[in-house]
């Protein structure tokens, strides 16, 4: 089966960054890319876990995009005193 897959996907490269990672890192990256994570938005939407999907900051749903934006804002605030 492995050889058949290789013949059907001739341009597949095992030299990319994902193949250089350990299995744990590959799994984490896959889950983040596919919204299969432990953030409140996913848990609340998919499994109805928790009272709300809001982030602890209370500004928006706790998604990967929100966390990245919040981290950038925090960095800017600490460096430049922006609000």
N, C-alpha and C positions, 0 to 999 in steps of 0.2 A: 504494500500500500504506500509506503514511504517513497519508493522509486516512482510509482505512478504519479504521485503528487508532484514530485520534482520534474517529471516530464511535462506535466500540464502547466507548470508555473516556471518556465525557463528563466524569467527575469528576476526571480526571487533571490534576494541577497541576504546572506547571514552576516554581512559585515556592517549592517546598520546599527545604530545606537541601541535599539531595543534588544537585539540579540547579544549585545555585549553586557547587558544588565543581568543580575541574578534573578531567579524566578520570583522572589518576593517583590522586587522592583517592577518587574514586568506585570505582575498581577495588580499592583497598586496603580500603575499607569493605565492599564486596561479599564479598571473600575472607575477611575476618574474620567476617562474619555467617554465612557458609556453611562455616566450618571448612576453607577452602582456603588454608592459610597455611604458613609455614616453621617453625612451632613443632614441637618434637620429638615431641609426642603424635601430630600429624597425619602427619608423615614416617614415624614408626615404624609406626603402625597401617596406613597406606595403602600405603606402598612398602617397608616393612621396612628402612628406612635407619637406621643407628646400632645401638648395642648395647642401648639402652633408651629409653623415652619419658620418663624422669625429668628433671626440671628440674635445673639445676646446684646448687640448694640441697639436693637429695636428698629433699625432703619429699613431693613428689607429681609426677604427670605434668605436663609443661610444656604447659599449655593457656592460652588467653586468660584464663579465669576464675582460674586459679592465679596468673598473672602480675599480674592486677589485685589479688588478695588479698595477694600478696607485697609489692606496691608500697605498699598501704595499711599493712601491718604495719611496713614499713621507715619509712614516714613517721611512724607513731605512736611507734616506738622512738626515732627521732631527736628528736622533739619533746618526748616525755614520759618517756623513759627506761624505757618499758615493755618487758617481755620476752615 
